[in-house]
Amino acid sequence: MTQVATDLPHAKRSLSSESLAPSVVFVRRLGSHHFAYLRAIAEGLEAQHCAKRYLGLDHGHQVKNAHQQTVAAVRAVARRAAEPAWRLIGLTITSPLVQTGALIQPTLEEFIEEHNLDGWREAEVLEMFQEAHPTDTKKRRRERLRERQLDLLRRLQAVAAETPAITDSVAGWFDDTTASKLIAAGLTTLDDLRARIARGGRWFSVLPGIGQTKAIRIAQHLGTLVPAGVKTDGPVFKLVATPSLFAPVSGSASTSLTPITAAPLLSSLASLELVLTTPTHQPVRLLAAKTDLQAVEAWIAARAGALATGKSYRREASRLLLWLQYERLGKPLSSMRVEDCMDYMAFLQNIPERWISRERASPGTIGWAPFKGPLSLKSHKQAVIILAGLFSWLQDAQHLAANPWALVNKKTGDDKAIQLLDTKALSEDALTEVIKFIKNQTPSPSASRALFIFRFIEAVGLRSAEILGAKLGDIRKEPEGWVMQVHGKGSKNRIVALPGQAIDALQEYLKSRQLGPWEFAPAIAPLLASTLNPMESVGYQALYEHVKVWLSRAMRQSALPYAESANIAKASTHWLRHTFGTRAIARGVPLDVIQAQMGHASIQTTTAIYGKAPLKRRSNEMEKAFSLVSLL
């Protein structure tokens, strides 16, 4: 393949792409017009005419630079697609007959018609045709090469050509010089430009250095990109399936356009795919992953530990990649800098309208956007933490040379709108009201189960998933006391203590299920069962709705202040876990004991959640020191 040009005396590099990278960027996103340009070049048409028709360029130096960049961009795509004939892209394969002014060889059909050979046998006609027009081996070879070149361009266009949307930035489809003038004039998108042109008159008067001739060329190029009649649809957010145009290829010299950060190539994928360009550093890689999809999925598999966590990781990684794709012209993860991290954090604090979904649509289709609405401060913090973890892991795996997130101040402070006195825990008075209400109801499997849930979780602090997955066999009576083995968050096992309140609630519940005391109940029986079958477990939705119904009913008849009862009516099962933590802190249980019981990853988590819980004790102590009585 390295001898293509020298083996073919009539094959030449049109507008050689070996010169230094130009200062003006002409190609940021590949569209069908780029491939149409290269096909015309392959057919031997004059480059100046092709550039004028397909690229909207007039001047010779612009044509040369644009040609170099177009060839380099498409070659990079071909190399990443492992196309062995990638060097054919950009070659003009000319015919010696055309060069010398000789007559072009007729087709067999034309030869038959010219010599009136309709009634002759095929073998005789072929023999006469070959005698009249001997086979030119070199010419046939050149024709086969041209067909290979055109076929390669067609295949690459099918997977790499991006269809311009009128919501696209002009920076993606016009050269740097023109785009900067358009943006400075407030024409930031193709739709803005189309609307300004549609107004007629000297619409280009706001563009410095742009006269009527250049303005006509801009309008014609816009018409090539976005034909008239195209509707104004919202942007289609879809992650690309191909690497960045100008990312270095492993084992080969990088393209001459390394300063250019290329925009993405949209594929026809129906779902989001994450792309990671080949890293430029040399240490031994610890992953076999070659794409972002593989790398991120490997990270999720290695670190998530739970389906819900993996979903959260995948969402934040895809959001960042989409931002890089649409707001940073396709910059790969390996090229992210500290400034990019800071800009993305600012972006999360003020998400633009077009990034927010306004209708139900599948990812990657019109109407879908990466965000459902503005992020809360908590969600913003979580996103940054997840991304910092992703980059740290990719750096450790030698997929990235550095982690810019490590140099960023990721602290965002507290949300001013959050009321510290608001709590997702039931006060002692509220829980007493709920339990009293349940006990006053006619005995039923539903009431018995509700009473068990409120009393047991308040005393033990389990998560919903933990109580739903527990069996009676997980409970043991040890010399140290009653304990229970729990399979908790992150697929981690832990032992929790079961105080007297929990055991009393359990024994009463088992009795209502007609399973007798715990000592004689089947070990395989679920801790929390269906009201219809004592041996059948229930799901999260059933537990959630069960707790909501009983809380709502109890609050409607409670003597609590209206504000408190209305707030508690909105509570869920998870509030009972917070009730345990709050109550334990208030009653003086050491933080390390609460951490172990609740299964928090660190004691800092416990402190962060329940540090404000002993407010009553703090208030009492301050009252002792500064009460009116003490001052007399």
C-alpha positions, 0 to 999 in steps of 0.5 A, a space after each residue: 500500500 505504501 507504493 500506490 503513488 509511485 506504482 501509478 505514473 498517472 496517479 498523483 496527490 491532488 493538492 498535496 496534503 504533506 505540507 504543514 497544518 494551515 492556521 485556519 480550520 476548514 473541517 470540524 465536522 464531516 458532512 456528505 458534501 465533503 465526501 461529494 467533494 472527494 468523489 469529484 476529485 477522484 473522478 478527475 475534476 478540477 479541484 478549484 471547481 469542486 471546492 467552489 461547488 461543494 465546499 463554498 470556497 473561492 480562493 486558491 489558498 483556501 482550496 488547498 488548505 481545505 483539501 488537505 484537511 478534508 483528506 486528512 479527516 477522512 483518512 483518519 476515519 478510514 484508518 480507525 475503521 482498519 481500511 487498508 486502502 486509506 491512502 487512496 483517499 485524496 488521489 486523483 487517478 487520471 487517464 493517459 487517453 484524456 491527457 494526450 487528447 486521444 479518443 475515449 474508448 467506446 463501450 462494447 454496445 457502442 462498438 456494435 451499434 457503430 459497426 452494425 454487428 447486431 446479428 453477429 455471434 458474441 465471441 466474434 464481436 468480442 474478438 473484433 472489439 479487442 482487435 480494434 481497441 487493445 486492452 490497456 493493462 495499466 489503464 484497467 488497473 487505474 480504473 479498478 483503483 478508482 472504483 475501489 476509491 469511490 467504493 471506499 468513500 461511499 462506505 465511509 460516508 454511510 458511517 461517518 457523514 453527519 447530517 447538519 442540523 439547523 440548531 448546529 453551531 456555525 463553527 462546526 460547518 464553516 471555516 474558523 475565519 467565517 465562523 468567528 465573524 458570524 458568531 460575532 454578529 450573533 449568528 451562532 447557529 445555522 438556523 440563525 444564519 438562515 433566518 438572517 439570509 431570508 430577510 434579504 437585502 444586504 444581510 451580510 452588512 453586519 459581517 466585517 470583510 464580507 462582500 456580496 460575492 463572499 456572501 453569495 458563497 456563504 448562502 450557497 454553502 448553507 443551502 448545501 448543508 441545510 436544503 430549503 424546507 428542512 424543519 426546525 427540529 430540536 437537536 438530536 443528542 447522540 454519542 458518536 461511535 467513531 473516535 475523534 477525527 484527528 486523534 493519533 492512531 496507535 503505531 502510526 504518525 499523527 496527522 499534520 492537523 494535530 492542533 485541530 480539535 475535530 467535531 464528532 461524527 454522528 452515527 445511526 446508532 439507536 442507543 448511546 455509545 461512549 467513545 474513548 480515543 486512543 491515549 497518546 501516552 506509552 505506559 502499559 495499559 491495564 484494560 483491553 478497552 479500545 472505545 469509551 463504551 468498553 472503558 466506561 462499562 469496564 469502570 462500571 463493572 469494576 466499581 459500581 457494585 449495584 445496578 442503580 449505581 451503575 445506572 447513575 455512573 453511566 448517565 453522568 459519563 454519557 452527559 459529559 461526553 455529550 457536552 464534549 461532543 456538542 460544546 467542545 467540538 468533539 474533544 476527547 476525554 484524553 484532551 480535557 484540561 482543568 479549564 474544561 472541568 471548571 466549564 463543565 461544572 458551571 454548565 451543570 449549574 446553569 443547564 441551557 434550555 436545549 439540553 433539557 428534555 421537553 417531551 418523552 422520547 428515546 435517547 438519541 432521538 429528536 426531542 430527547 435531551 440529556 437532562 430532565 431539568 435543572 440540577 439540584 446542588 446535591 445532584 451537581 455535587 454527585 455528578 462531579 464526584 462520579 466524574 472525578 472517580 471515573 477519571 481517577 480510575 481511567 488514569 490508574 488503568 493507564 487509559 489517561 495520562 492525567 486526571 484534570 479533576 484532581 486539580 479542581 476545587 470540587 466543593 460547591 458549598 451548601 444549597 441556600 434553599 435547603 432548610 436545615 430544620 427540615 428532616 426526613 425522620 418521624 418525630 417521636 410524637 409522630 411515630 407514636 401517633 402512627 403506631 397508636 392508629 394502627 393498633 386501634 384498627 381492626 386486626 388484619 394481615 395488612 395492619 399487622 405487617 404495617 405495625 411490624 414495619 414501623 417498629 422494626 425498621 425504627 429499631 434496626 435502621 435497615 434499607 428497604 432492599 435489605 428488609 425485602 431480601 431478608 429471610 428468617 434464617 438470617 436471624 440468630 440468637 448469639 451469646 452477645 444478643 439477637 443479631 441478623 446478617 444483612 446483604 446490603 448496599 454494594 453487595 456487602 454483608 454485615 451484621 446488625 443488632 436486633 434490640 428488644 423492640 425489634 424482636 418483640 415486633 418480629 414475634 408479634 408479626 410471626 404470630 399474626 402470620 401463623 408461623 409461631 415464635 421465631 424459634 419454630 418458624 421456617 428459616 426460608 420464610 421471608 422476613 416481610 411477607 405478602 398479606 395473602 401468603 406468609 411464605 411469599 415475599 413482596 417487592 419494593 413497590 408493594 412495600 412503598 405503597 403499603 407504608 404510604 397508605 398507612 402514613 396517610 391514613 394515620 395523619 388524617 386522624 392525628 392530633 399533630 400540627 397541620 404542617 407536620 402531619 402534611 409533611 409526614 403524609 408524603 413520607 416513604 419507607 426510607 424515612 423510617 431508616 432516617 428515623 432510626 439514625 436520628 433517634 439513635 444520635 439523640 439517645 447518645 448511641 456512639 457514631 461508630 455503632 450507628 455507622 456499623 448498624 446502618 452500613 455506611 461506608 464511612 463515619 463521615 457519612 453518618 456524621 454528615 447525615 445525622 450531625 444535626 440530630 441532637 438539636 434538643 440536647 444542644 438546646 437544653 445545654 445552651 438553655 442551662 447556660 443562658 436561661 433567664 433564671 441563671 442570669 438572675 
